[in-house]
Amino acid sequence: MKTNKYIYTILLPVTAAGACVITHIFSDGTAPSIQQSSTEVSVSESMNSSVTSAPPHEQSAHAGSPGSMKHDELKHTLSAKDSDGLLRLLREDTHLTLSHIAQFGETYDSSLLSKTVFDYLISLENWEKSLNLLKSIQADAAWYHELLASSVEHYGQNDYMAACRWLAKHSYLSGAPVGAEMLGRLAGHTRDPRSELEQTKPLWSSDDLLAHYYKGLTGTWAEQDLDAAMEFMNSTPQTPVMDLAIHDFVVNIGIQVDPAITMSWAESVTDKELQQSAVIQTAGMMLEQNTENYRLWRLNTQLPPQIENNLP
């Protein structure tokens, strides 16, 4: 014969502070008759509730919050290099997604992040809103520098002076110097780069931004009109803000110029590390072009040991 087991809980009041629970298992197939007062039922229900339901703070620890779920989904999306998935997350919750990207984005594909977020900002068709979103991220990472530069360049193509004013106002943003270089490159491609420089130069209260602006300007200017760019270089005082521009010019364009002129520019760089790099690379170009000129230059030039010891 099959035996049925029943588990019954008998609640007996003990003190005002609590109750005593006695559990019996009956295997005779009959249920005992138990009388409980309304007070005992209330206490029993309360105890049962405390067993089956976790406290609120424990429940939240076990149940994934929307923010943590988005966090995990974003990590999976970035690991899979899913640009469409990233765009979807940005559209669903822009601020939360950008906040998560700012926290851990540097560990994922930099190009994917910068390009996809840039595409999203473009889709908004509202650059005031897009630039405000850029301000809200402020991540010191390569992908953010690329994003800021691309965004400022795009803005500059539509309203150059407005883009310059915005960047000058937000010079504290990580990657702002790269944005200034992009704006300089835009100016260098215009029909009158010198005029663009005269208009924008007063905006740059930061020497760092101005230095990167000069670098972008002279580089692209030389690509379209080398003689005009050289004239500008020769007529501009050789101050520290010109160091980046001179170094870039010497390294990338110096081979097209008389080596003696290139070397004079290289030696004029005030930053010691940039000067060393410019002089050594120019010396290598000089040696390849004319061995005798290089020999004479070495005989008549006094250089710091850190440069002298690294010459070809």
C-alpha distance (Angstrom), angle and dihedral (degrees) to the residues before:
residue distance angle dihedral
M1 . . .
K2 3.85 . .
T3 3.78 114.8 .
N4 3.81 118.8 -144.2
K5 3.73 118.5 -149.2
Y6 3.78 123.0 -149.3
I7 3.77 127.1 -169.6
Y8 3.79 114.5 -152.0
T9 3.76 128.9 -178.6
I10 3.81 116.3 -148.4
L11 3.77 114.2 -163.3
L12 3.80 115.9 -155.1
P13 3.78 121.0 -176.2
V14 3.79 112.6 -123.4
T15 3.76 108.8 164.8
A16 3.72 137.7 -6.7
A17 3.78 88.2 -102.8
G18 3.81 97.7 56.8
A19 3.79 150.8 -21.3
C20 3.77 139.6 -108.3
V21 3.82 118.6 -119.7
I22 3.81 119.2 -154.4
T23 3.76 119.1 -173.7
H24 3.85 122.1 -160.3
I25 3.75 129.8 -177.6
F26 3.79 113.3 -149.1
S27 3.75 117.9 -164.2
D28 3.83 100.0 177.9
G29 3.77 93.5 88.2
T30 3.78 94.2 -113.4
A31 3.73 128.4 108.0
P32 3.79 120.0 -137.6
S33 3.73 120.4 -122.7
I34 3.80 108.2 -110.5
Q35 3.77 123.9 -172.5
Q36 3.82 116.1 -158.7
S37 3.71 127.3 -178.6
S38 3.78 120.7 -131.2
T39 3.78 88.1 -107.0
E40 3.80 92.2 55.2
V41 3.81 92.2 48.0
S42 3.76 90.1 52.8
V43 3.79 92.7 51.1
S44 3.81 91.7 45.2
E45 3.81 92.4 51.8
S46 3.77 89.7 48.0
M47 3.80 91.8 52.5
N48 3.80 92.1 45.7
S49 3.77 89.9 51.6
S50 3.80 91.0 51.2
V51 3.81 90.5 53.5
T52 3.79 98.7 46.8
S53 3.81 99.5 38.3
A54 3.79 123.7 58.6
P55 3.79 119.2 -140.1
P56 3.82 114.6 -90.4
H57 3.82 94.0 -105.1
E58 3.82 90.7 52.1
Q59 3.79 91.8 47.4
S60 3.79 91.4 54.5
A61 3.78 90.3 49.9
H62 3.80 91.4 57.1
A63 3.78 99.1 37.8
G64 3.83 114.8 72.2
S65 3.77 112.3 -120.4
P66 3.83 118.6 -136.5
G67 3.79 89.0 -108.9
S68 3.81 94.6 53.3
M69 3.79 91.3 44.9
K70 3.82 90.5 53.0
H71 3.80 88.7 46.6
D72 3.82 91.6 55.7
E73 3.80 93.5 42.2
L74 3.80 91.0 51.1
K75 3.81 92.0 50.5
H76 3.80 90.0 51.0
T77 3.81 90.8 47.7
L78 3.80 93.3 50.4
S79 3.79 92.5 45.2
A80 3.80 88.8 53.9
K81 3.84 90.5 46.4
D82 3.80 87.8 -127.5
S83 3.81 105.6 167.0
D84 3.81 92.9 176.5
G85 3.79 90.2 53.0
L86 3.79 90.6 49.7
L87 3.80 91.2 51.2
R88 3.80 89.6 51.3
L89 3.80 91.9 51.9
L90 3.80 90.5 48.6
R91 3.80 91.0 52.8
E92 3.81 93.2 46.5
D93 3.81 95.7 50.5
T94 3.79 114.4 -3.3
H95 3.80 99.8 179.0
L96 3.81 96.4 44.7
T97 3.80 92.8 46.9
L98 3.80 93.1 47.7
S99 3.80 89.9 47.0
H100 3.81 91.0 54.5
I101 3.82 91.8 45.2
A102 3.79 90.1 52.6
Q103 3.82 89.6 53.4
F104 3.80 100.6 51.4
G105 3.81 108.2 -1.0
E106 3.80 94.8 110.7
T107 3.81 90.0 72.1
Y108 3.82 92.1 63.5
D109 3.81 137.3 61.7
S110 3.81 105.9 -49.8
S111 3.81 95.7 -159.3
L112 3.80 92.7 48.8
L113 3.79 91.8 51.9
S114 3.80 97.3 45.4
K115 3.80 95.1 44.1
T116 3.81 96.2 44.4
V117 3.81 95.3 46.2
F118 3.82 88.6 45.3
D119 3.82 90.4 52.4
Y120 3.79 88.6 50.9
L121 3.81 92.2 50.7
I122 3.81 89.8 49.6
S123 3.81 90.4 51.7
L124 3.81 90.9 58.1
E125 3.84 89.4 67.5
N126 3.79 88.4 -153.3
W127 3.79 114.0 99.5
E128 3.77 94.8 -174.8
K129 3.80 88.5 59.7
S130 3.80 92.5 41.5
L131 3.80 93.8 51.9
N132 3.80 90.7 48.0
L133 3.79 88.2 55.1
L134 3.79 88.9 52.0
K135 3.78 89.4 54.5
S136 3.80 91.1 50.8
I137 3.81 93.2 58.3
Q138 3.81 103.9 47.4
A139 3.80 95.5 170.7
D140 3.79 117.8 172.8
A141 3.79 95.0 -140.6
A142 3.80 138.3 111.0
W143 3.81 93.8 -109.2
Y144 3.81 90.8 55.2
H145 3.82 92.3 49.0
E146 3.80 89.1 52.4
L147 3.80 91.1 46.6
L148 3.80 93.5 49.4
A149 3.80 92.4 47.6
S150 3.82 92.9 49.0
S151 3.79 92.4 46.2
V152 3.81 94.5 48.5
E153 3.81 90.9 46.1
H154 3.82 91.4 51.6
Y155 3.79 91.0 46.8
G156 3.82 89.8 48.0
Q157 3.78 92.2 53.6
N158 3.79 88.7 59.6
D159 3.81 100.7 36.1
Y160 3.79 111.9 5.2
M161 3.80 100.1 -177.0
A162 3.81 92.6 44.6
A163 3.81 89.8 52.9
C164 3.81 91.3 49.9
R165 3.80 92.2 49.1
W166 3.81 91.8 48.3
L167 3.80 93.4 50.4
A168 3.80 93.3 45.1
K169 3.80 89.1 52.1
H170 3.81 91.2 49.9
S171 3.80 98.5 40.8
Y172 3.82 88.8 135.4
L173 3.81 91.6 71.7
S174 3.77 116.5 109.6
G175 3.80 107.1 -106.1
A176 3.82 94.9 22.7
P177 3.85 91.6 128.3
V178 3.80 89.5 58.2
G179 3.80 88.6 51.8
A180 3.81 90.0 51.4
E181 3.80 89.7 52.2
M182 3.81 89.5 52.7
L183 3.80 91.0 52.0
G184 3.81 89.1 48.6
R185 3.79 89.8 53.5
L186 3.79 89.9 52.1
A187 3.80 89.5 52.4
G188 3.81 91.2 48.7
H189 3.79 90.2 57.6
T190 3.81 94.1 54.5
R191 3.80 124.4 97.2
D192 3.81 91.5 -108.7
P193 3.82 111.9 30.1
R194 3.81 92.7 169.4
S195 3.79 90.9 58.3
E196 3.81 91.0 49.7
L197 3.80 89.4 50.8
E198 3.81 92.8 50.9
Q199 3.81 90.6 52.8
T200 3.78 97.0 46.8
K201 3.82 103.0 34.4
P202 3.85 94.3 82.1
L203 3.82 89.2 57.3
W204 3.80 95.5 62.1
S205 3.78 105.8 87.4
S206 3.82 88.8 164.4
D207 3.82 116.9 76.8
D208 3.79 88.8 -154.5
L209 3.80 92.0 58.8
L210 3.80 91.8 44.3
A211 3.82 90.7 50.6
H212 3.81 91.4 53.3
Y213 3.81 90.5 44.3
Y214 3.82 89.9 55.2
K215 3.80 90.1 48.4
G216 3.80 92.9 54.3
L217 3.80 93.0 42.0
T218 3.82 98.8 51.0
G219 3.79 94.0 42.0
T220 3.79 96.8 56.4
W221 3.81 92.8 34.4
A222 3.81 89.8 58.4
E223 3.79 90.4 50.6
Q224 3.80 92.0 60.8
D225 3.83 101.9 28.3
L226 3.80 114.2 13.6
D227 3.82 95.8 176.3
A228 3.83 93.2 52.4
A229 3.81 91.4 46.8
M230 3.82 91.2 49.8
E231 3.79 90.8 49.5
F232 3.79 89.0 52.6
M233 3.81 91.4 48.5
N234 3.82 91.8 50.3
S235 3.81 93.7 47.5
T236 3.81 96.3 46.5
P237 3.83 117.9 89.2
Q238 3.80 111.3 -108.9
T239 3.80 97.2 -119.1
P240 3.83 127.0 151.2
V241 3.81 91.7 -94.1
M242 3.81 87.7 65.0
D243 3.81 94.9 52.8
L244 3.81 96.4 93.0
A245 3.80 92.6 45.2
I246 3.82 93.2 49.2
H247 3.80 93.1 46.0
D248 3.79 92.2 49.0
F249 3.80 91.6 45.4
V250 3.81 93.4 49.5
V251 3.79 95.4 46.5
N252 3.81 98.1 43.9
I253 3.80 105.0 28.4
G254 3.79 105.1 17.9
I255 3.80 92.7 95.4
Q256 3.83 88.3 68.0
V257 3.82 92.0 56.3
D258 3.80 135.0 68.3
P259 3.83 104.7 -77.6
A260 3.81 91.5 -132.1
I261 3.83 90.4 57.3
T262 3.78 91.8 45.0
M263 3.79 91.2 50.4
S264 3.80 92.5 50.0
W265 3.80 88.7 55.4
A266 3.81 91.9 46.3
E267 3.80 91.6 52.2
S268 3.82 91.4 48.8
V269 3.83 93.3 63.8
T270 3.81 108.1 113.7
D271 3.81 98.9 -158.6
K272 3.81 106.1 87.4
E273 3.80 97.4 -143.7
L274 3.80 93.7 45.3
Q275 3.80 90.4 45.6
Q276 3.79 91.9 52.0
S277 3.81 91.2 50.1
A278 3.82 93.1 46.8
V279 3.82 95.6 46.9
I280 3.82 95.1 45.9
Q281 3.80 93.4 48.7
T282 3.80 92.2 45.3
A283 3.81 90.3 49.0
G284 3.79 89.3 54.6
M285 3.81 91.3 52.0
M286 3.82 90.6 46.8
L287 3.79 91.7 51.6
E288 3.80 92.0 51.5
Q289 3.81 93.1 48.8
N290 3.81 101.2 43.1
T291 3.77 124.0 0.5
E292 3.80 94.2 -167.8
N293 3.81 93.7 52.5
Y294 3.78 88.9 49.5
R295 3.82 91.4 51.2
L296 3.81 92.0 50.4
W297 3.78 91.5 47.6
R298 3.80 90.5 53.2
L299 3.80 92.0 50.3
N300 3.80 93.7 51.1
T301 3.79 101.3 39.0
Q302 3.78 129.1 87.1
L303 3.79 110.6 -156.5
P304 3.82 134.3 175.3
P305 3.83 113.3 -94.3
Q306 3.82 93.1 -112.6
I307 3.83 88.6 60.5
E308 3.82 97.7 35.5
N309 3.80 92.1 53.3
N310 3.81 92.9 52.8
L311 3.80 100.0 47.0
P312 3.83 118.6 117.1
